[in-house]
């Protein structure tokens, strides 16, 4: 018996890239198929020649949910080529009116995520992108939430601070995406989301919905999170390079005036998380000499020096 295929116009394409994530990919795919919508959507799931069981799991879901899960199973790793082939492959298979992104180690927790975002963009044609709040998930600590600021003109803040938007929470218009210059192609930057936000934010307004829709898995030794302080410093340097590049390209140098504050604040925070007290003291002195310390930064620092204070702060968070 033939299965009736959904022939409604395609509203959303989800881009999902995965590699050796068999521990997490089921949760990611479950987050897709549980979405409750009044429109058709699909998930382009690109397995980049995984050497574990990721591809088999993707194939399993594609058989069970053929209207939603559209697999691309590579036999040769595309990301390692460094020539932009992975981006080109995903773009060639993206045909929805809107685009959402979720990597294979993150997942969506709200079954109405897509519906809420489409509803907003459909009723607000002057906005090009929407994103939401999200929770962190780690094996070492409880879930906690970091809320971005209210929406508005996001371009200045993206240039100044770097990355206040959670990739796993976004949805943007494909017609806007098709207009961006893609200056990041072939640059070899260790992250693709920051330059994408720079280009999208310059062309259109961005809406922030203050609701948790997604769970971000904070893994050790990823591009943006590592136990190696030098790697983290290199990552932050790349963020500054990207912001400087787009500030030059769009002629908005004034937005870079405050980036020192975020650079040293983040490096100090990394040393505190790693409990590297000598380096924490070093970067604390630098931040203090530049008058860059905030109340939150001081709390991070003193909680690292005095574990009793760190436990007290954790207890207060649990109470509230």
N, C-alpha and C positions, 0 to 999 in steps of 0.2 A: 504494500500500500504506500503510495507516494505521500510525503509530508507536505502540507501546504506551507509555502514560504511567505514571509511577510513582504508585501510589495509596496508598502507605504514609502513615501520619500524619506531618505536617510537624513536624520536631524543631527546626530552626534557620532563622531568617530573618536574612540578612545585609543590613544597611543600607549602601548605597554611594551617596554623593552626588558628582557630578562636574560640572565646568564648565570648558570649554576646556583639557582635559588630554589631548589626543590623543597627546602624547609619552609618556605614562605609563599610560594606561588599559588597554592590552593586558596589561601586566604585572600590573595589579590583577586583571583578569578571569581571567587564567591562574592566579593564586593561588587563585581561587575554584574553578574547574573541576577543578583538580588534587587537590582535597581527597578523601581516601580515608576513607569513613565506612560504617558499617553502618546508617545512618538517612538519611532524606530531608531535604534542605536546599534552600533557594533564596536567590538574591541579588536584592534589589530595587535596581536600578541606576537612579538618578534623574539624568537629564541636564537641567540647568537652563537650557535654551535656549542651548547652546553655539554659538559662531559659527565654530568650526573643525570638524575632522572627528571630534570625540568621539562625537556621536550616531550617525554612520554605523558606527563601530567597535562601539558598544554593540549596535546592531541586527544587525550581522554575528554577534556572539557569541550573541545571543538566537536567531537562526535555527539556529545550529550546536548550541547547548545549551539547547533550550527548557524542559527540566525544571529547569534551574538558574537561568539568567539571565532575569529578568523586568523588562523595561525600562519606564521612565516617561520619555517624551520630551516635554519642555515646549516650547511655542512662546513663552511669556512667562516671563521670569526671576522665580522665586518668592522667592529669598533677598533680592533688593533691595527687596521690599515691606516687609520689616521687621515683618510682622504675625504671624509664626509659621506662615505657610501651609506652608512647606517641612516643618517638623516634623509638622504635621497630616497632610500627604500621606503622608509616610513611615510614620507610625503607623497610618494607615488601611490600609496595605498590609502590615503586619507581623502575621503570624499564627502564627509558630513558637512552640514552648514556650520556646525560648531566643532571645536576640538577640545578634548579633555586629555589629561596625561596622568598616568599612575605607573610607576616602576614596579618590577616584580617582587620587591621586598616590602613595599608599602601596601596599604589597603584602605578601602572606603568603609566607614562604619554607619553611614546614614543612607538608608535605601531610597531616599528622596533627593540625594545630592544632585543628580543630573536634572531632575524635574525642576527643582528650585532655581537652578542656574539658567536653564533654558527659559523658564517663565520670566526671569528678570531681563535677560537679553532680548527676548521677543518684545517686551513692553518698554524697553529703553534702548532704542536704536542708536542713541548717541554714545553708548558705552561699547567698548571693544572687548573688554575682558572682565571676568568676575572671579574672585577667589574667596576662600573662607578660612576660618580658624582650623586648627588641627591639634592633636595630641601626639606627644612623643611616646614611643614604646621602646623600652630597653630591658635587657635581662638583669640589669644591675640596680635599677631604681624604679620607683613607682611612676605611673603616668603623670605627667605634668603638662601644663598648657602655657604657651607663650603667645600672647595676643598681639598682632600687629596694630598699628594706629588706625584711626578712622580713614575711610577712603577720601579721595580728592584727586588732585593732580599728583600722580605717583612718580612721575619721571624725576623730579628733583630728589625725592627721597631714595629712589633706587640708585641714582648716581652717587649720592652722599653716603648712604649706609651699605649699599651692596645688594642685599638679598632679603628683604622683608616679606617675601611672598613664598608660600609653600607650593612647590611644583605639583604635588599630588592633589591640590585643592582647586586648581585653575580650570577655567573654561574660557575659550576665546573664539572670536569669529574667524572662520577660515578665510573669508574675503580680506580681512585685515592681515592675517598671516601671509597671504599670497602677495601682499604689497610691501612687506618689509624687505630691506636690502640684503639680509643674511650676511652681514659683514663678518660674522663669526666663523664662517666656513673656512676650513684650512688653517685656522689660527693656532690650533694645538692647545687651546685653553683647557684646563682640567674640569671645567663645568660648562654646560650648554644652556642652563636656565637663565643665569644672570644676563648674558648678552641678549637672549631672547626677550626678557622683560624690558631691557633698555629699548629695544627696537619697537616692541608693541606699545609700551607706555608713551613713547614719543608721538605715536600716531593716533592714539585713542585714550579715552577715559577708562579708568579701572574702578570697579566696585568691590568693596570688601563687605562680605556678609558675616556678622559676628556669631557664627554657629560652628560647632565642631562637626565636620563631615568625614574626617579622614584620620588615619593613624600613620604616623611617620616612624619607621623603625631606625633607631639610632645605632648603627653598627660600627664596631671598631675597625679602623684601618680602611675605611672607605675614602673617597677623594676628599670629602669635606669633614670627616671625623677620623682622627688617628691618635694613637697613643704616642706617636713620634712628634715631638714638638716642632722639629725642623720641617717636617712635612706640612704641619699645620701653618707654619709661618710662610712656607712656599705657596700654600693655597691662598692665604690672605694677600700675599704679594700679587698673585694672579688676579684676585678680585680688584685690587687697586689698579692694575694694568688695564683691565677691562673698562673700569669706570673712567679712567683717564682717556682711553681710546675713544669712548663714546662722547665724553665731554669735549674732546677736540673735534670730533666729527660733527657734532651738532652745535658747536660753538657755545657751550654753556659752562665755561671754566668756573664761574662763581659758585656752582653747586659743589665743587670739590673742596671748598674752604674748610669743611669740618671733618674730612675723612680721617685725619690723624686721631681724632677722639675715638672713632669706632675701631680703628686698627689696634691701637694699644689697649683699649678696653677688652677687645676679644682675645688678644694674645695673653693678657693677664688672666682672663677667665679660663683659658685653656690650661695655663700653668697651675691654676687652683684646682681645676677638675682632676688633673693628673697628680695633684699633691706634690708637685715639684717645688718645694719651698725655696731653695736657692734662686731658681729662675723667677719664681713669683715675687720674691723680694727685689730682684733686679728690675723687672718690668714695672713693679709698683713705684719704684724710685723714678723711672722714666716718666710714667704717667703723672706722678705728683709734680715733677719738675716742669711739665707742660701744662699743669693745671687742668688735667683731663679726668680727674677722679670724680665719680658719682657716688651717691650713697650706696647703690646696689654693688658697685665695684668694690667699695670698702668692705661691705658685708662679706662678699666672696673671699676677699683677701684675709680678713681676720678670722673667718670661719675655717680657712685652711690652716692658719697658724695655731688656732685653738679649737681642736676637735669637739670640745664640750659645747662651744657656741654653735658649731655645725649641727650637732644633735638637737640643740634647743630650737634652732630654726626649723629643722625637719618636724619637730613635735608641734610647733605653732602652725605649720602648713597643714598637718593632719587635722588639727582641731578646726581650722577654718575651711 
